[in-house]
Amino acid sequence: MGLAHALAAAKRGLKVVVFERNLYAVGASIRNFGMIWPVGQPAGILYERALRAREIWTEVAPQAGIALDPCGSLHLAYRADEMDVLQEFVETQGRDSVRLLDAAEAAEKSPAVVTKGLLGALWSEQ
Ligand SMILES: Cc1cc2nc3c(=O)[nH]c(=O)nc-3n(C[C@H](O)[C@H](O)[C@H](O)COP(=O)(O)OP(=O)(O)OC[C@H]3O[C@@H](n4cnc5c(N)ncnc54)[C@H](O)[C@@H]3O)c2cc1C
C-alpha cells in the first residue's frame, strides 16, 4: 500500500520519500502467494478496483523485474452443489472473463487438475 501510494503520488509529479522500518521487504507483500486474482471480488467497486490493481501490476512488474504469468485460474467442482455454485456465479455476475468448463476442458488448462470425479470448473481468464 505504501509503495502504491508513493507511485501514484510520483506519477502526479510529487516528490516522494518512502520510509521502511526493515532493511528489505519482509511484510505481507513479500510473503503472499502472488495471485493477481480479480475474480475473487464481488461485483461493483471492489471488482473494478481489483481490475485496476491488475492493470497497475501488469505495468509495474516488468519494470521491477517481477515475473508475471497471465495463466488464468480454475475452480474445480467435484460435487453437484459445488457445480451449482459455479453455475450461479457465472449466471449472476455477468462477466465475460469467466465461463464454465467440463472436466476434459479443465484438464486441458492445467496438468495439475485431478480428473477423477471432476464434474467441471470455473475458468477465469483474469
Ligand atoms: C500468506 C499470504 C498470502 C497472500 N496471498 C495473496 C495473493 O495471492 N494475492 C493477493 O492479492 N494478496 C495476497 N495476500 C494479501 C496481500 O499480501 C496483502 O494484503 C498485502 O501485501 C498488504 O500490503 P501492505 O502494503 O498493506 O502490507 P506489507 O506488504 O506488510 O507492507 C507494510 C510495510 O510497512 C512496513 N512498516 C510497518 N510499520 C512501519 C513503521 N512504523 N515504519 C516504517 N515502516 C513500517 C513493514 O515493514 C512493511 O514493509 C496474502 C497475504 C499473506 C500473508
The ligand as an SDF file (V2000), in Angstrom:
LIG
                    3D

 53 58  0  0  0  0  0  0  0  0999 V2000
    0.4820  -15.8310    3.2140 C   0  0  0  0  0  0  0  0  0  0  0  0
   -0.2330  -14.7290    2.4620 C   0  0  0  0  0  0  0  0  0  0  0  0
   -0.6950  -14.9620    1.1700 C   0  0  0  0  0  0  0  0  0  0  0  0
   -1.3390  -13.9520    0.4470 C   0  0  0  0  0  0  0  0  0  0  0  0
   -1.6770  -14.1790   -0.8610 N   0  0  0  0  0  0  0  0  0  0  0  0
   -2.1640  -13.1500   -1.6150 C   0  0  0  0  0  0  0  0  0  0  0  0
   -2.3610  -13.3170   -3.0080 C   0  0  0  0  0  0  0  0  0  0  0  0
   -2.0850  -14.3790   -3.5950 O   0  0  0  0  0  0  0  0  0  0  0  0
   -2.8740  -12.2660   -3.7080 N   0  0  0  0  0  0  0  0  0  0  0  0
   -3.1790  -11.0610   -3.0980 C   0  0  0  0  0  0  0  0  0  0  0  0
   -3.6390  -10.1350   -3.7920 O   0  0  0  0  0  0  0  0  0  0  0  0
   -2.9920  -10.8840   -1.7760 N   0  0  0  0  0  0  0  0  0  0  0  0
   -2.4700  -11.8900   -1.0230 C   0  0  0  0  0  0  0  0  0  0  0  0
   -2.2240  -11.6910    0.3090 N   0  0  0  0  0  0  0  0  0  0  0  0
   -2.5610  -10.3780    0.8830 C   0  0  0  0  0  0  0  0  0  0  0  0
   -1.5180   -9.3320    0.4960 C   0  0  0  0  0  0  0  0  0  0  0  0
   -0.2090   -9.8610    0.5440 O   0  0  0  0  0  0  0  0  0  0  0  0
   -1.6360   -8.1570    1.4810 C   0  0  0  0  0  0  0  0  0  0  0  0
   -2.9680   -7.6820    1.5370 O   0  0  0  0  0  0  0  0  0  0  0  0
   -0.7460   -7.0010    1.0280 C   0  0  0  0  0  0  0  0  0  0  0  0
    0.5630   -7.4390    0.7090 O   0  0  0  0  0  0  0  0  0  0  0  0
   -0.6910   -5.9610    2.1430 C   0  0  0  0  0  0  0  0  0  0  0  0
    0.1650   -4.9260    1.7000 O   0  0  0  0  0  0  0  0  0  0  0  0
    0.5560   -3.7970    2.7160 P   0  0  0  0  0  0  0  0  0  0  0  0
    1.3770   -2.8100    1.9430 O   0  0  0  0  0  0  0  0  0  0  0  0
   -0.6880   -3.3190    3.4030 O   0  0  0  0  0  0  0  0  0  0  0  0
    1.4120   -4.5030    3.8550 O   0  0  0  0  0  0  0  0  0  0  0  0
    3.0160   -5.0180    3.8290 P   0  0  0  0  0  0  0  0  0  0  0  0
    3.3300   -5.5870    2.4870 O   0  0  0  0  0  0  0  0  0  0  0  0
    3.1110   -5.8480    5.0260 O   0  0  0  0  0  0  0  0  0  0  0  0
    3.7850   -3.6610    3.9330 O   0  0  0  0  0  0  0  0  0  0  0  0
    3.8130   -2.9040    5.1160 C   0  0  0  0  0  0  0  0  0  0  0  0
    5.2090   -2.3670    5.2200 C   0  0  0  0  0  0  0  0  0  0  0  0
    5.2230   -1.3440    6.2200 O   0  0  0  0  0  0  0  0  0  0  0  0
    6.4040   -1.5110    6.9700 C   0  0  0  0  0  0  0  0  0  0  0  0
    6.1800   -0.8660    8.2610 N   0  0  0  0  0  0  0  0  0  0  0  0
    5.2920   -1.2320    9.2140 C   0  0  0  0  0  0  0  0  0  0  0  0
    5.3510   -0.3650   10.2600 N   0  0  0  0  0  0  0  0  0  0  0  0
    6.2750    0.5670    9.9370 C   0  0  0  0  0  0  0  0  0  0  0  0
    6.7860    1.7230   10.6030 C   0  0  0  0  0  0  0  0  0  0  0  0
    6.3290    2.0670   11.8120 N   0  0  0  0  0  0  0  0  0  0  0  0
    7.7370    2.4640    9.9760 N   0  0  0  0  0  0  0  0  0  0  0  0
    8.1930    2.1270    8.7500 C   0  0  0  0  0  0  0  0  0  0  0  0
    7.7580    1.0530    8.0770 N   0  0  0  0  0  0  0  0  0  0  0  0
    6.8040    0.2710    8.6610 C   0  0  0  0  0  0  0  0  0  0  0  0
    6.5980   -3.0150    7.0580 C   0  0  0  0  0  0  0  0  0  0  0  0
    7.9340   -3.3360    7.3870 O   0  0  0  0  0  0  0  0  0  0  0  0
    6.2170   -3.4400    5.6480 C   0  0  0  0  0  0  0  0  0  0  0  0
    7.3110   -3.4530    4.7410 O   0  0  0  0  0  0  0  0  0  0  0  0
   -1.5760  -12.6850    1.0530 C   0  0  0  0  0  0  0  0  0  0  0  0
   -1.1230  -12.4500    2.3650 C   0  0  0  0  0  0  0  0  0  0  0  0
   -0.4420  -13.4480    3.0400 C   0  0  0  0  0  0  0  0  0  0  0  0
    0.0920  -13.1580    4.4330 C   0  0  0  0  0  0  0  0  0  0  0  0
  1  2  1  0
  2  3  1  0
  2 52  2  0
  3  4  2  0
  4  5  1  0
  4 50  1  0
  5  6  2  0
  6  7  1  0
  6 13  1  0
  7  8  2  0
  7  9  1  0
  9 10  1  0
 10 11  2  0
 10 12  1  0
 12 13  2  0
 13 14  1  0
 14 15  1  0
 14 50  1  0
 15 16  1  0
 16 17  1  0
 16 18  1  0
 18 19  1  0
 18 20  1  0
 20 21  1  0
 20 22  1  0
 22 23  1  0
 23 24  1  0
 24 25  2  0
 24 26  1  0
 24 27  1  0
 27 28  1  0
 28 29  2  0
 28 30  1  0
 28 31  1  0
 31 32  1  0
 32 33  1  0
 33 34  1  0
 33 48  1  0
 34 35  1  0
 35 36  1  0
 35 46  1  0
 36 37  1  0
 36 45  1  0
 37 38  2  0
 38 39  1  0
 39 40  1  0
 39 45  2  0
 40 41  1  0
 40 42  2  0
 42 43  1  0
 43 44  2  0
 44 45  1  0
 46 47  1  0
 46 48  1  0
 48 49  1  0
 50 51  2  0
 51 52  1  0
 52 53  1  0
M  END
$$$$
